[in-house]
Amino acid sequence: MEELQRGIIEYVKNDNADYAVMINGEWGSGKTYLWENGLQKKIDDIEKNGIKLKSIYISLYGINSLEEISKKIFIEVLSSSKKFMGKIFNSKGGDVVPEIVKVAITGASFFGFSLDKMEIDYSKLSSLKNKVLCFDDLERANVNITDILGYINNLVEHDKIKTIIICYEKELESKIINRNIELKTLASAYIVMNNTEALQIINNKENEKTLTDLINDNNAEIFGKTNEYAKIKEKLIGKTFDYVPNNIKIIENILEAYSINDSLGIFLKSQKEIVIDVFIRSKTKNIRILKQALNDFGILYKHIISYDKELKEIIQKPLLVFVLSVSFEIKSSKVDKDKFKDFKDYYAIQSEIVMENMVKKGEKYFTEFRRRYYPGTEIDCLFFKFAEEYIRTSIINTDLIKVEMKVLQDNLGDKEEPSYKKIIFGRYWNMDDVEFNNALSETLKNLQEGEVHFSCYLNAFFILRHFLKENIIKLDMKQIKDIIKEGLKKSEVNAEYYENIDMAYKGIDFSNDEDLIEIRKHIYSLNDKLKNKMSINDVNVLFNMLPGNISEFQKQMVYNYCDISIFSICDINELYNKLILLSNKNLILFRNIVIERYKYNYITLEGDVSNLKILQELIENNIKEKDGSLSKMILNQLSKTIEKTINIKN
C-alpha cells in the first residue's frame, strides 16, 4: 500500500507526467478507503510554487451523462473554496474558460439559480490549476465507458489536469465487451455457421465444444482484442497500479477509529482477532461489507447493553460473529437475503443442521456455514432472529429484541441446558461416556413424557435411529417409535400450533422411508389439532364483533381464520343469538361469508359440520315461528346455504 501511495504522489509531483493513472482492484477491496484514509490527504499536502494542491473526488456511480460529471466537478470546485464562492458572481467577462465549465454552465442549475443567466466572473474559472481530480466507480457509470475516458482525456491533454481513476478493470473490460452483445453474437454466429472448419468441429462427436462455445470464443477473438477501451487506455493511462490491499492493516485501522471512551469501541478493539478471522473465512476480501457489518453490529449493540451485564457478556461475542458472517453471506450474494428468514431461533437452525447431515439431499449449506464460521468450540453457533431481521430488512424490531433477550437469558443464564437439547441437536460430541449415557437416558425420559416440543420429535427419531445403527442404544426400532408416539400425545397439552412446520422439514426425502413417513404423520396430525385448538379468548374476541362490526368479522374470517374450523369451537347458541340481531343487509353478508368460506376449503368444513347442523336447526325453528317477512326469506336462504354446504361434505 505504501508503494502504491508513493507512486501516485510521484505522479502528481511530476510536471512532465501528461497522462492519467489508474488504481485497479476488486470491488469492496478498499480502494476508496485507501483514498479517504491517507492518499487524499497526502495529495492535499503537496505544494507547487508555494500553493497547496486541492484534490477533487468524483464518484461516477449511476452517472447518466457527461454533463452530470461536469456539474459534479463544478460543484466540488465551488464548495472547496469559500473565497471563490464569495467572489465568483462579482463581475462580467473573463478570459478563456475550460471545456468543463462550458459544459457545466450550459443549462446547468445549482442551488436554485440558473448559471447560464447569471453574471459570472469567468476569470476565476480560467483553469483547474492546482487541482487533482479523482474519478471513482468508473465501471458503475451508466454512460459509454469510452465516452467517459474520452472526456477525461480532454481534461488531461488540454487542461493538463492531474487525474486518478479508481476502478475494477476486469469488470470494466467485461462491460465494454458485452455492450451490444446481441449484435456481436449474431455476427459471431454468422461467421461460425459459414466457417467449414467450425462446422466440422461441431459435427465431430468426440469434440466437447458446442455451437455456443464456438460463438463465445469467436466473440472474444474478434471483439475482445480490438475493443475501443484498449485503444483509449493506451492513449490516456500512463500507469496502472494494481491494488493488493493489506486487509489485516485496513481492519486494524478501521477498529482503531472506534472510540476508546465507549463500551462498543472497547469491545470491538478487544475482538480484533475474531473480526479478522471471520473476514478471512468469508473469502470475500470485501472491506465495504465489513464496514457495513460493523456499523450494523454497533446499532444492535446499543440495544443490548441495557440488559443484564452477565447476559451481555455472554452474547456480545456470538452476536458479533453472527452479524459479520450473515452479512458476508448475504451482501456478497453468496445466498439469497431470505436464506435465514424462516428460522425463528437457535434450535431451529441446529435442527436444520442435524437434518442436513442425516436425511436431506443436495447442498448442506447450514452445515458448511457452521463449519466455516464456527470451526472451534469457543463460540457457539447461536442464532439471533432480531439481528437476522435487521440485516435483511434494515428495521430494528425492539419488541423482538426484548422477547429474544428474555429467551436467551433463560437458556444461557445459570440454568443448565436440558440434556435432550444437546442430544437432539447433535451437540453431544464433547461429552465423555458417562455424561453421554446420562444425557441419553434423560433425553429418552423427556421424550416419553412429552416434555420436548412436538416439532423436534422427528429430529429425535433421526438421532435415536442413528444411535441404534451404531449400537450405542439398547432399544429396538419398535421401542423407539413407541417412545416417540407416546411423547407426541403427551406434548399436546402445552403445545401451540407451528405455522412453519413444512419449512422445518423442507428437503427431507420421505419417499422411501416408511418410518419417517409414520412419524411425520403423527406430528402433522398433532399440528392440525393444535391449529383448531384455539383459546376461548380468541373465539370470544372474534364472535363479539357481531352484530355491531360484521365488516371486521368478515375481514378476520377471510385473512386469519379461513382454514381454521372456527365454528367447531364456538358457542353455537350464542352465535345464533347474535345472528338474529343482524340487519337484513348484514345477514346477506354473513351468508356470503359462509359461501366463500367453504367454496374450496373442505378440510375446514369437516371440523365445522356438526355445529353448522345445529346452527341450521336453530335457524329453521326461528323461521317456523316468524310470519312472512323479508328477514324470514333471508334467514331461509341462509339455512339452505348451510344445508347445501353440509351436503357437499356428506
Number of C-alpha atoms within 10 A of each C-alpha: 14 9 9 18 18 12 14 21 16 12 21 20 15 11 11 9 16 18 20 27 24 25 20 18 20 18 17 18 22 21 24 19 15 17 18 12 14 12 21 19 13 16 21 16 14 16 13 11 6 7 10 14 19 22 24 19 18 18 17 22 14 13 17 13 15 19 19 15 21 21 20 19 19 21 14 15 18 16 12 14 11 9 10 14 12 10 12 17 14 10 12 12 10 13 12 11 15 16 15 22 19 14 17 22 20 14 12 17 14 11 7 6 10 13 16 14 12 11 13 19 17 20 15 15 21 14 19 21 13 18 18 19 22 20 19 23 20 24 23 18 17 13 16 16 19 17 14 17 19 16 16 21 22 16 21 20 14 12 15 19 23 26 24 25 21 23 22 24 18 12 16 17 17 12 16 19 20 16 11 10 14 10 10 20 17 13 14 22 19 12 14 19 15 11 11 10 10 15 14 11 16 17 12 10 9 8 10 9 13 12 16 12 12 19 22 15 14 19 21 17 12 12 16 18 13 12 15 15 19 13 12 15 19 10 14 20 19 14 18 17 16 15 19 14 18 11 17 16 12 17 19 15 12 17 21 15 11 15 13 13 8 9 13 18 17 15 15 22 19 12 16 15 14 15 22 17 14 20 24 15 15 21 11 18 20 20 22 16 21 25 16 16 22 19 13 19 23 15 14 21 17 11 13 17 15 9 13 11 10 11 19 17 11 15 19 17 16 19 21 23 24 24 23 26 23 23 23 25 19 18 20 17 10 11 14 13 18 12 15 18 12 13 20 16 16 14 16 16 22 23 22 24 21 21 25 19 12 14 15 18 12 9 10 14 14 18 17 13 17 18 12 14 21 20 14 11 8 8 15 15 21 19 21 21 20 23 24 22 18 17 22 19 11 11 11 16 13 12 10 14 18 15 12 17 21 14 13 18 19 14 13 16 13 9 9 9 12 13 20 23 19 17 21 25 21 17 14 17 9 9 12 9 9 9 12 17 14 11 20 21 13 16 22 19 15 17 24 21 17 23 19 22 16 28 23 19 23 20 21 26 20 17 19 23 19 14 14 16 12 9 10 12 16 9 13 12 14 9 11 19 17 12 20 24 20 14 23 27 16 17 21 18 11 11 18 17 18 17 10 11 13 10 11 18 19 11 16 15 13 15 8 8 9 10 14 17 14 13 18 17 12 18 21 16 12 21 21 15 13 16 16 19 16 17 9 12 8 10 15 12 11 19 18 16 16 19 19 14 12 19 15 13 19 19 13 14 18 14 9 10 16 16 18 20 20 21 20 19 16 18 14 17 13 11 16 15 13 16 17 15 13 18 13 16 10 18 21 16 16 18 19 14 16 16 16 12 19 20 11 10 13 15 13 20 24 15 17 19 21 13 18 20 17 14 18 21 14 16 19 17 10 14 19 11 9 11 9 10 9 10 19 19 14 17 22 18 15 22 22 15 17 21 16 13 21 19 10 12 12 8
